[in-house]
Amino acid sequence: MAKRFVIMISIFLVLNVYVGWHGKLAVDHAGLGIPSALYWLLFVVIAFGYLAGRISKLGAVGRLLKNIGAYYLAFFEFAVLLLPFADLAGWIMWLSGMEPDTVIQLLSGTVLAIIAVLLLRGSYNAWSPIVREHVLQVDKAAQAGGKRELRVAMASDLHLGTMVGNRHLRKLVHHMNAMEPDVVLLAGDVLDDVIEPFLRNRMGDTLKQLKAKHGIYAVLGNHEYYGGHIEQYVQAMEKIGIQVLQDETVTKAGLFHVAGRKDKTAEARAGRLPMAQLVEKLDPSLPILAMDHQPYGFAQAAEAGVDLLVCGHTHRGQFFPNHFFTRRLFELDWGYMRKGLMHVIVSSGFGSWGPPIRLLSRSEIIDITIQLREA
């Protein structure tokens, strides 16, 4: 693990030198007259601003560094993808006899314009959530009161923190309440690590406006574990009427069960229950709705008798081309699949990790209608 980390950091450093060198060329040939020492100082601050902002205790300055550094992460990835093509084009243009100044100015402007367009589109996708609807059939009889449908509002990966706050959260509340759901499921990573921004900005006051006939439930994601404030977070959620399930189940008599697993991160800490053990005592004649933040163990959940499993975590890569990697890492990295008799939905998430940029991924809320029918 340590060796892999060193390799990743080394690659990140080398690629940053590559991006920074191109930036220096662009600055010099634009005639801006920025001294080299000042340029590289600013570049290092921005390039490592996200990391510095997360680990520092600099208050508002640290939050500013984190936010600037977050946007740089998206800029950096797009630059790494585009600059090799710019280098190739520059070499061809130089061989054709064009002046170096003209080549660098033209290509620098083109690369920056493309990145600007990508960032603008990605920002729109991140801040403009859409509602995706699923109508699913479960072969179980209508229960108490002859109710034949369950309306489930689900979201994952809110990542509430210094970047995603009350303004975006109010969109979640608005869309979910408009569904008039029977139950709301929040499938992990409600927090973006530390709880301080959640408390300071009173995001609980916004979140408590969520309404559901039969309760609002959440599970822990890996970021709640990273933040290390689980007990405080669980208490804060309980105060606003949201129950955080940690290898626990809740039964709404005559209607349905909700099962919530601890995140996979817990396996290296205090451990967590297998899905089969978690749901073994539940009445199988009622629909079993399960949450597991990371999309693993579909076969085991299906064998345990789960009817609907909802997950998050992947963000569908969040922005191009990361979805190629998530598609290979997970059996399902986004969308819907049927696993035996079980329905699986993996959400791309409502918030964002790092930069609020999404390409080939959208901020989304899931609207699920479960139709009950005799087997």
C-alpha positions as CSV (number, residue, x, y, z in Angstrom):
1,M,0.0,0.0,0.0
2,A,2.8,2.4,0.9
3,K,4.7,1.6,-2.3
4,R,1.5,2.2,-4.4
5,F,1.0,5.6,-2.6
6,V,4.6,6.6,-3.4
7,I,4.2,5.7,-7.0
8,M,0.9,7.6,-7.3
9,I,2.4,10.7,-5.7
10,S,5.5,10.5,-8.0
11,I,3.3,10.3,-11.1
12,F,1.2,13.3,-9.8
13,L,4.4,15.3,-9.2
14,V,5.8,14.5,-12.7
15,L,2.5,15.4,-14.4
16,N,2.2,18.6,-12.5
17,V,5.7,19.6,-13.7
18,Y,4.5,18.9,-17.2
19,V,1.4,21.0,-16.8
20,G,3.3,23.8,-15.0
21,W,6.0,24.0,-17.6
22,H,3.4,24.5,-20.3
23,G,1.8,27.1,-18.2
24,K,5.1,28.9,-17.9
25,L,5.5,28.8,-21.6
26,A,2.0,30.3,-22.1
27,V,2.7,33.0,-19.5
28,D,6.1,34.0,-21.0
29,H,4.8,34.1,-24.6
30,A,1.7,36.1,-23.6
31,G,4.1,38.8,-22.4
32,L,2.7,38.9,-18.9
33,G,6.2,39.4,-17.4
34,I,5.6,37.2,-14.3
35,P,9.0,36.3,-12.6
36,S,9.7,32.6,-12.7
37,A,10.0,32.3,-8.9
38,L,6.6,34.0,-8.4
39,Y,5.0,31.8,-11.1
40,W,6.2,28.6,-9.6
41,L,5.3,29.6,-6.1
42,L,1.7,30.4,-7.2
43,F,1.6,27.2,-9.2
44,V,2.6,25.0,-6.3
45,V,0.1,26.7,-4.0
46,I,-2.7,26.1,-6.4
47,A,-1.6,22.6,-7.4
48,F,-1.5,21.4,-3.8
49,G,-4.2,23.8,-2.5
50,Y,-6.8,21.0,-2.2
51,L,-4.6,18.8,0.0
52,A,-3.3,21.8,2.0
53,G,-6.9,23.0,2.6
54,R,-8.0,19.6,3.8
55,I,-5.2,19.0,6.3
56,S,-4.6,22.6,7.5
57,K,-6.4,24.5,10.3
58,L,-6.3,27.9,8.5
59,G,-10.0,28.6,8.7
60,A,-11.3,30.7,5.9
61,V,-7.9,30.7,4.2
62,G,-7.8,26.9,4.3
63,R,-11.3,26.7,2.8
64,L,-10.3,29.1,0.0
65,L,-7.2,27.0,-0.8
66,K,-9.3,23.9,-0.8
67,N,-11.9,25.3,-3.2
68,I,-9.3,26.7,-5.6
69,G,-7.3,23.5,-5.4
70,A,-10.5,21.5,-6.1
71,Y,-11.1,23.3,-9.4
72,Y,-7.4,22.9,-10.3
73,L,-7.9,19.1,-10.0
74,A,-10.3,19.2,-12.9
75,F,-8.2,21.7,-14.8
76,F,-5.2,19.4,-14.3
77,E,-6.8,16.3,-15.6
78,F,-8.2,18.0,-18.7
79,A,-4.7,19.6,-19.3
80,V,-3.0,16.3,-19.0
81,L,-5.4,14.9,-21.7
82,L,-5.1,17.8,-24.1
83,L,-1.5,18.9,-23.9
84,P,0.1,15.9,-25.6
85,F,-2.1,16.7,-28.7
86,A,-1.1,20.3,-28.4
87,D,2.6,19.3,-28.3
88,L,2.1,17.1,-31.4
89,A,0.3,19.9,-33.2
90,G,3.0,22.4,-32.1
91,W,5.7,20.2,-33.5
92,I,4.0,19.9,-36.8
93,M,3.4,23.7,-37.0
94,W,7.0,24.4,-36.1
95,L,8.2,22.0,-38.8
96,S,6.0,23.9,-41.3
97,G,7.9,27.1,-40.5
98,M,5.6,28.9,-38.2
99,E,7.1,31.2,-35.6
100,P,7.4,29.7,-32.1
101,D,5.7,32.6,-30.5
102,T,2.7,32.3,-32.8
103,V,2.6,28.5,-32.3
104,I,2.6,28.7,-28.5
105,Q,0.1,31.6,-28.3
106,L,-2.3,29.9,-30.7
107,L,-2.1,26.5,-29.0
108,S,-2.2,27.9,-25.4
109,G,-5.3,29.9,-26.3
110,T,-6.9,26.8,-27.9
111,V,-6.2,24.5,-24.9
112,L,-7.4,27.1,-22.4
113,A,-10.6,27.7,-24.4
114,I,-11.4,24.0,-24.6
115,I,-10.8,23.6,-20.8
116,A,-13.0,26.6,-20.1
117,V,-15.8,25.0,-22.1
118,L,-15.4,21.7,-20.3
119,L,-15.4,23.4,-16.9
120,L,-18.5,25.4,-17.7
121,R,-20.4,22.4,-19.0
122,G,-19.2,20.3,-16.1
123,S,-20.2,22.9,-13.6
124,Y,-23.7,23.0,-15.1
125,N,-24.0,19.2,-14.8
126,A,-22.9,19.3,-11.2
127,W,-25.2,22.1,-10.0
128,S,-28.3,21.1,-12.0
129,P,-29.6,17.9,-10.6
130,I,-32.0,15.7,-12.5
131,V,-34.5,13.2,-11.3
132,R,-34.3,9.7,-12.7
133,E,-37.4,7.5,-12.4
134,H,-37.5,3.7,-12.0
135,V,-40.7,1.6,-11.8
136,L,-39.9,-1.8,-10.3
137,Q,-42.1,-4.9,-9.7
138,V,-41.6,-6.9,-6.6
139,D,-43.4,-10.2,-6.3
140,K,-44.9,-9.7,-2.8
141,A,-48.5,-9.2,-1.9
142,A,-50.0,-5.9,-1.0
143,Q,-49.6,-5.2,2.7
144,A,-51.3,-3.1,5.4
145,G,-54.3,-1.2,4.1
146,G,-54.0,-2.9,0.7
147,K,-51.2,-0.6,-0.3
148,R,-49.8,-1.8,-3.6
149,E,-47.1,0.7,-4.2
150,L,-44.1,2.1,-2.3
151,R,-42.6,5.4,-3.4
152,V,-38.9,5.6,-2.5
153,A,-36.8,8.8,-2.9
154,M,-33.1,8.0,-2.9
155,A,-29.8,10.0,-3.1
156,S,-26.2,9.3,-2.4
157,D,-23.0,11.2,-2.1
158,L,-24.2,14.6,-1.1
159,H,-20.7,15.5,0.1
160,L,-21.9,18.4,2.2
161,G,-18.9,20.6,3.1
162,T,-17.1,23.7,2.1
163,M,-18.0,23.3,-1.6
164,V,-21.5,21.7,-1.6
165,G,-23.7,23.6,0.9
166,N,-27.3,24.7,1.6
167,R,-27.9,26.2,-1.8
168,H,-27.5,22.8,-3.6
169,L,-29.0,21.0,-0.6
170,R,-32.3,23.0,-1.0
171,K,-32.6,21.5,-4.5
172,L,-32.5,18.0,-3.0
173,V,-35.2,18.9,-0.5
174,H,-37.4,20.5,-3.1
175,H,-37.3,17.6,-5.6
176,M,-37.7,14.9,-2.9
177,N,-40.6,16.5,-1.2
178,A,-42.3,17.0,-4.5
179,M,-42.3,13.1,-4.9
180,E,-44.3,12.8,-1.6
181,P,-42.3,9.6,-0.8
182,D,-43.1,6.8,1.6
183,V,-39.5,6.6,2.6
184,V,-36.3,8.6,1.9
185,L,-33.0,6.7,1.6
186,L,-29.6,8.5,1.8
187,A,-27.0,5.9,0.7
188,G,-23.8,7.3,2.3
189,D,-21.3,10.1,2.0
190,V,-23.8,12.7,3.2
191,L,-20.7,14.5,4.6
192,D,-17.5,15.4,2.7
193,D,-15.3,14.2,5.4
194,V,-15.2,16.6,8.4
195,I,-18.5,17.6,10.1
196,E,-17.4,21.2,10.8
197,P,-18.9,22.9,7.7
198,F,-22.1,20.9,8.1
199,L,-22.5,22.3,11.7
200,R,-21.2,25.8,11.0
201,N,-23.5,26.4,8.1
202,R,-26.5,24.8,9.8
203,M,-27.1,22.4,7.0
204,G,-29.1,20.2,9.3
205,D,-31.8,23.0,9.3
206,T,-32.1,22.5,5.6
207,L,-31.9,18.7,5.6
208,K,-34.6,18.4,8.3
209,Q,-37.1,19.9,5.9
210,L,-37.2,16.5,4.1
211,K,-40.5,14.8,4.5
212,A,-41.5,11.2,4.1
213,K,-44.5,9.3,5.3
214,H,-42.6,6.4,6.9
215,G,-39.2,7.9,7.8
216,I,-35.8,9.0,6.5
217,Y,-32.8,6.7,6.8
218,A,-29.1,7.0,6.0
219,V,-26.0,4.9,6.0
220,L,-22.4,5.7,6.5
221,G,-20.1,6.1,3.5
222,N,-16.3,6.0,3.3
223,H,-16.1,9.8,3.7
224,E,-17.9,9.7,7.1
225,Y,-15.2,7.3,8.2
226,Y,-12.4,9.4,6.8
227,G,-13.7,12.5,8.7
228,G,-13.7,10.6,12.0
229,H,-16.8,12.3,13.5
230,I,-19.2,9.4,13.2
231,E,-20.7,9.6,16.6
232,Q,-21.2,13.3,16.4
233,Y,-22.7,13.0,12.9
234,V,-25.2,10.2,14.0
235,Q,-26.3,12.4,16.9
236,A,-26.7,15.5,14.6
237,M,-28.8,13.4,12.2
238,E,-31.0,12.0,14.9
239,K,-31.8,15.5,16.1
240,I,-33.3,16.3,12.7
241,G,-35.2,13.1,12.5
242,I,-32.9,11.0,10.3
243,Q,-31.8,7.6,11.5
244,V,-28.3,6.5,10.5
245,L,-28.4,2.7,10.2
246,Q,-25.1,0.9,11.1
247,D,-25.7,-2.7,10.4
248,E,-29.2,-2.2,11.6
249,T,-32.7,-2.8,10.3
250,V,-36.0,-0.9,10.7
251,T,-39.5,-2.5,10.1
252,K,-42.5,-0.5,9.3
253,A,-45.2,-2.9,10.4
254,G,-47.1,-4.4,7.6
255,L,-45.3,-2.3,5.0
256,F,-41.6,-2.9,4.4
257,H,-38.1,-3.3,6.0
258,V,-35.1,-1.0,5.6
259,A,-31.6,-2.5,6.1
260,G,-28.6,-0.3,6.3
261,R,-25.0,-1.7,6.2
262,K,-21.9,-0.1,7.6
263,D,-19.6,1.0,4.8
264,K,-17.0,-1.4,3.4
265,T,-14.4,0.8,5.1
266,A,-15.5,-0.7,8.4
267,E,-14.1,-4.1,7.3
268,A,-10.6,-2.9,8.1
269,R,-11.8,-1.4,11.4
270,A,-14.5,-2.8,13.7
271,G,-15.9,-5.0,10.9
272,R,-19.5,-5.2,9.6
273,L,-22.2,-7.8,9.3
274,P,-22.7,-9.8,6.1
275,M,-25.9,-8.9,4.4
276,A,-27.4,-12.4,5.1
277,Q,-26.9,-12.0,8.8
278,L,-28.2,-8.5,8.8
279,V,-31.6,-9.5,7.2
280,E,-32.0,-13.1,8.4
281,K,-34.6,-12.3,11.0
282,L,-36.8,-10.1,8.8
283,D,-40.2,-11.2,7.7
284,P,-39.6,-12.2,4.0
285,S,-43.2,-11.5,3.0
286,L,-42.5,-7.8,3.3
287,P,-40.3,-5.9,0.8
288,I,-36.7,-5.6,2.0
289,L,-35.0,-2.3,1.0
290,A,-31.3,-2.3,1.6
291,M,-28.6,0.4,1.5
292,D,-24.9,-0.3,1.1
293,H,-22.8,2.7,0.1
294,Q,-20.2,0.9,-2.1
295,P,-21.6,-1.3,-4.9
296,Y,-20.2,-4.7,-3.9
297,G,-21.7,-8.0,-3.0
298,F,-24.8,-8.0,-5.2
299,A,-25.0,-11.8,-5.4
300,Q,-24.8,-12.1,-1.6
301,A,-27.6,-9.5,-1.1
302,A,-29.8,-11.2,-3.7
303,E,-29.3,-14.6,-2.1
304,A,-30.2,-13.1,1.3
305,G,-33.6,-12.1,-0.1
306,V,-33.1,-8.3,-0.6
307,D,-35.7,-6.9,-3.0
308,L,-34.0,-3.5,-3.7
309,L,-30.4,-2.6,-3.1
310,V,-29.4,1.0,-3.5
311,C,-25.7,2.2,-3.6
312,G,-23.6,5.2,-4.5
313,H,-19.9,5.9,-4.1
314,T,-18.7,5.7,-7.8
315,H,-20.0,9.2,-9.0
316,R,-19.8,7.4,-12.3
317,G,-16.2,8.7,-12.4
318,Q,-17.6,12.2,-12.0
319,F,-15.9,13.5,-15.1
320,F,-14.6,12.1,-18.4
321,P,-12.7,9.8,-18.8
322,N,-12.8,8.5,-15.2
323,H,-16.0,6.5,-16.0
324,F,-13.9,4.0,-18.0
325,F,-12.1,3.1,-14.8
326,T,-15.3,2.9,-12.6
327,R,-16.9,0.7,-15.2
328,R,-14.1,-1.8,-14.8
329,L,-13.8,-1.6,-11.1
330,F,-17.5,-2.4,-10.3
331,E,-20.1,-4.9,-11.5
332,L,-22.4,-1.9,-11.9
333,D,-20.9,1.6,-11.5
334,W,-24.1,3.5,-12.4
335,G,-27.7,2.8,-13.3
336,Y,-29.9,-0.2,-12.9
337,M,-29.5,-4.0,-13.1
338,R,-31.4,-7.1,-12.1
339,K,-29.5,-9.6,-10.0
340,G,-31.6,-12.7,-9.6
341,L,-34.9,-11.5,-8.1
342,M,-33.2,-8.3,-6.7
343,H,-33.3,-4.9,-8.2
344,V,-30.0,-2.9,-7.9
345,I,-29.7,0.9,-8.4
346,V,-26.3,2.6,-8.2
347,S,-26.5,6.4,-8.2
348,S,-23.9,8.8,-9.6
349,G,-24.6,11.0,-6.6
350,F,-26.1,14.3,-5.8
351,G,-23.0,16.3,-4.7
352,S,-19.4,16.2,-5.9
353,W,-16.0,15.2,-4.4
354,G,-13.3,17.7,-5.1
355,P,-14.3,20.0,-8.0
356,P,-18.1,20.5,-8.6
357,I,-17.5,19.3,-12.2
358,R,-19.4,16.5,-13.9
359,L,-18.9,15.3,-17.5
360,L,-20.7,12.2,-18.7
361,S,-22.2,12.2,-15.2
362,R,-25.0,14.2,-13.7
363,S,-26.0,15.3,-10.2
364,E,-29.1,13.1,-9.7
365,I,-31.9,12.1,-7.4
366,I,-33.6,8.7,-7.8
367,D,-37.4,8.4,-7.8
368,I,-38.4,4.7,-7.3
369,T,-41.9,3.3,-7.5
370,I,-42.1,-0.3,-6.2
371,Q,-45.2,-2.0,-7.5
372,L,-46.2,-5.0,-5.3
373,R,-47.8,-8.0,-7.0
374,E,-48.7,-11.6,-6.1
375,A,-45.9,-14.0,-7.0
